[in-house]
Amino acid sequence: MKKLKYLIVLLLFSFSYAGSYTDLYPYLVDLKGWKGEKPTGSKMSGPFGLVITAQRNYSKNNKSFEVTIFKGSMATAIFAPFTMITEMDTPTEYVKVFKFMGFKTGLSHNKQGNSGEIVILLAPDGIFSVKYSGMGYKEALDLIKKFPLKDISKKLMEM
């Protein structure tokens, strides 16, 4: 019984001090030539565990670029669809799983809408997710290179 109480206190303590979404704001960098909104975020806990998110939206002309950093069980669920497919190419969609800047990455690009999502697995329970529109996936990947992915990965591992 004493061990159980100790474990519960330890878990509550770790959830309380796991970090804050504001700790991730410095990694949501300014993009030259793009209008970046103020970062937002949240920290939630429940039966699913702890989830921390930090998000920032960018816009330029008719293009949009939404970045979200996820920490927690939700991150694994978001990356899960990319574990089923290695590559798929149709007239309307292109899906691929590959290494990008040393990290396992999933890409889902809608050819007709010139939009999509890129999900980069930075930690066992941490991802960097980008939703983009008005551009091709190669331009989105070039923008992602401006973010310090290795530093974000390290931070997610510490949280």
N, C-alpha and C positions, 0 to 999 in steps of 0.2 A: 504494500500500500504506500509506503514511504517513497519507494522508487517511482511509482506512478505519479505521485504529487510532484516529485522533483522533475519528471519528464514534462508534465503539463506546464509547470512554471517555466522551464527552459524553452518550450515551444512558444509560449506566449511572449516571453522576452525576445526570442529571435524574430517573431513577427513584428513586434513593436519597434525593433531597432534594425530592421533589415535594410533600411535606406528609404529615401523618399524620392518621389518622381522629380523633385526639383534638383536632386543630385545628378540627373541625366540631362538637364537643360544645357549645360555648357557644350555637350556633344552635338546639339542641334545647331550647327554652324550657319552663319550667313552665307548665302550664295551670291556671288558677284553677278549683277544684272537682274537678279530676281527680287521680288518683294516678299519678305518673310514676315508672317504674322508672329505675334508673341507665342512662345511655347505654352502648352497646356499639359495637364497630366492628371493622374489619379493613383491612389493606392487603395486596394480593396482586399479584404480577407473574408473567407467564408468556407463552406465545406470543400470547395475546390482548391483551397490553399490561398496563398498570397499572390496577388497580381499587381505589378507596378507598371504604369505606362507613362511615357512622355511623348508628346506629339507636336509637330510644327508643320504648318502649311505654307507653301510657297506658290507664287504665281508670276507669270511673265507673258504678256499678250494673251493669247488663247491657250496657254499651257498651264497645267497645274501639276504640283509635285507635293505629295503628302507623306511625311516621314513619321513613323511611330516606332519607338523602342519598347519592346515588351519584355518583362521579367516575370516568370512564374509559369504555372501549369498551362495557362492559356497560350503561351508561346509555342509549346510543343504541339498543341492542337492546331494552331494556325499553319505550322509547317507540315503537318501530317499528310495532306493531299499530295505533296511533292515526293513522298516516299513510295508512291504507287506507280509513277511514270518517270522514265528517264528522258524521253523525248517524243513529242507528238507534233506533227505539222499538218494542218488542214487549210483549205482556202480561207477560213475565217479566224483560225487560232493557231498560235505557236506556244508550246509548253516545253520547257527544258529544265533539267537539273544538272548543275555543273559547279565547278569550283570557281569562285570569284574572290580575288585578293586573299586566297588561302582558306576561304570559308565555303561550306556547302551552301548552295544557292538554288532557289526555285524561281522560275520565271514563267509567268502566264501572260501572254500578249494577245490582245484582240486586234487583229489586222484591220478590220473594217472601222472600228472606233479609234484606231491608233492610240490605244490605252492599255493599261494592264497593271500587274502587281509583281513586285520582286520581293522575295522573302529570303533573308540571309540568316543562317543559323550561327549565332555568335557564341552561344554557350548551351549546355544541355537544356537549360530552361530560359534561354534568352534569344530574342531575334531582333533584327532590324528590318522593318517592313516599309516598302515604298509603294504607294499607289500613284500612278501618273496618267495624264491624259494630254492629248494634243501633240504627242511626240512618239518617236519610235523607241524601242527598248534599248537600243545602243546609246541614244542620247541620255536616257535615264541612268544607264550604267555609268556613263561618264560623269554625271552629276553625283552619283553615289561615291565615286572615287574621292570627292572633296570632303567626305566625312571620315573621321578618325576611327575606322572600324576596329582596329586592334585595341585602341584605348577603350572603346565602348565594350568590347568583349571582356577586357580585364576588369572594368568596373562592374559589369554584370556578374562576373565570377565572384567578386568581393561582396556583392549585396546578398 
